[in-house]
Amino acid sequence: MMTTRKGSLTASMVILGLLIQQPDTTTSIKKRLDREYPHGRWSRSIAHNDIKKLARDGLIRRVRRDGTAAEDLYEATPEGIVAFKALLSKAAREPPPVRDALLLWIKHSDESELPEILKVVKGFEEIARREYSAAMSLESIERSLGNFGPMDGSDWNGRMREALLEERVLRCGQEALRLKKLREKLENNDQGLHVPAAENGDG
C-alpha cells in the first residue's frame, strides 16, 4: 500500500497519477517524471521499482508485454484510481514540512562556515533558476500546442493543466527569488527585491 510523507508525495503516488492520465511504459514514465516533476530529482531506478510495487499491490496492471520489461505497457486499475484519490485528498490537507536543514545550519553556523554555506545556497539557486526556466518553457509549449483548450475554459482537463503549469512557474520563480535574496543577505550584498531572470540571471 502506498504511503504519504507529510507535505510531500511519494514517487509511487506520482507514478500512479501519471498512469491514471494515460497508460505508459517504465521508460516513458521516467521521462515524464523528469519533465513534469523536475524538483523530485528522481533516481534512475525509481520508475522500475515503483511500477513493480504498484503492480504487486494491484493498483496498476500490465496490459501489454513487450520485448523488455521497460517497454511493457501499464495502466491504473479501478482500485488504483480509488486509492489515488483517497491518498491525494489526505496528502493535500497535510501541512508542509516546518524544518529546513539549510536554514537550521545557517542559524547555528559561525563565520568560518560561510564559504561552504554560500556554495550550497548558490547550488540550490542555480537549480531553482533552471527549474524556473524549464517551467516557463513547458507552459509556453503547452499553450502553443493548444493543450489548455479554448479561452472560455470549457475544457476541464485543459483548464486544470493550465492552472497547474502557471502554479509551477510561480512556485519555481518564488523559490529562485528566495534563494537569491538569501545569498545576497549572506554576502551582505542585499539589493532589494527583483524578479529572477528566466535564464542565467544577473547572479
Secondary structure in CASP SS format (residue, H / E / C, confidence):
PFRMAT SS
TARGET T0000
AUTHOR 0000-0000-0000
METHOD secondary structure of the structure
MODEL  1
M C 1.00
M C 1.00
T C 1.00
T C 1.00
R C 1.00
K C 1.00
G C 1.00
S C 1.00
L C 1.00
T C 1.00
A H 1.00
S H 1.00
M H 1.00
V H 1.00
I H 1.00
L H 1.00
G H 1.00
L H 1.00
L H 1.00
I H 1.00
Q H 1.00
Q C 1.00
P C 1.00
D E 1.00
T E 1.00
T H 1.00
T H 1.00
S H 1.00
I H 1.00
K H 1.00
K H 1.00
R H 1.00
L H 1.00
D H 1.00
R H 1.00
E H 1.00
Y C 1.00
P H 1.00
H H 1.00
G H 1.00
R C 1.00
W C 1.00
S C 1.00
R C 1.00
S C 1.00
I H 1.00
A H 1.00
H H 1.00
N H 1.00
D H 1.00
I H 1.00
K H 1.00
K H 1.00
L H 1.00
A H 1.00
R H 1.00
D C 1.00
G C 1.00
L C 1.00
I E 1.00
R E 1.00
R E 1.00
V E 1.00
R E 1.00
R C 1.00
D C 1.00
G C 1.00
T C 1.00
A H 1.00
A H 1.00
E H 1.00
D C 1.00
L E 1.00
Y E 1.00
E E 1.00
A E 1.00
T C 1.00
P H 1.00
E H 1.00
G H 1.00
I H 1.00
V H 1.00
A H 1.00
F H 1.00
K H 1.00
A H 1.00
L H 1.00
L H 1.00
S H 1.00
K H 1.00
A H 1.00
A H 1.00
R C 1.00
E C 1.00
P C 1.00
P C 1.00
P C 1.00
V C 1.00
R C 1.00
D C 1.00
A H 1.00
L H 1.00
L H 1.00
L H 1.00
W H 1.00
I H 1.00
K H 1.00
H C 1.00
S C 1.00
D C 1.00
E H 1.00
S H 1.00
E H 1.00
L H 1.00
P H 1.00
E H 1.00
I H 1.00
L H 1.00
K H 1.00
V H 1.00
V H 1.00
K H 1.00
G H 1.00
F H 1.00
E H 1.00
E H 1.00
I H 1.00
A H 1.00
R H 1.00
R H 1.00
E H 1.00
Y H 1.00
S H 1.00
A H 1.00
A H 1.00
M H 1.00
S H 1.00
L H 1.00
E H 1.00
S H 1.00
I H 1.00
E H 1.00
R H 1.00
S H 1.00
L C 1.00
G C 1.00
N C 1.00
F C 1.00
G C 1.00
P C 1.00
M C 1.00
D C 1.00
G C 1.00
S C 1.00
D C 1.00
W H 1.00
N H 1.00
G H 1.00
R H 1.00
M H 1.00
R H 1.00
E H 1.00
A H 1.00
L H 1.00
L H 1.00
E H 1.00
E H 1.00
R H 1.00
V H 1.00
L H 1.00
R H 1.00
C H 1.00
G H 1.00
Q H 1.00
E H 1.00
A H 1.00
L H 1.00
R H 1.00
L H 1.00
K H 1.00
K H 1.00
L H 1.00
R H 1.00
E H 1.00
K H 1.00
L H 1.00
E C 1.00
N C 1.00
N C 1.00
D C 1.00
Q C 1.00
G C 1.00
L C 1.00
H C 1.00
V C 1.00
P C 1.00
A C 1.00
A C 1.00
E C 1.00
N C 1.00
G C 1.00
D C 1.00
G C 1.00
END
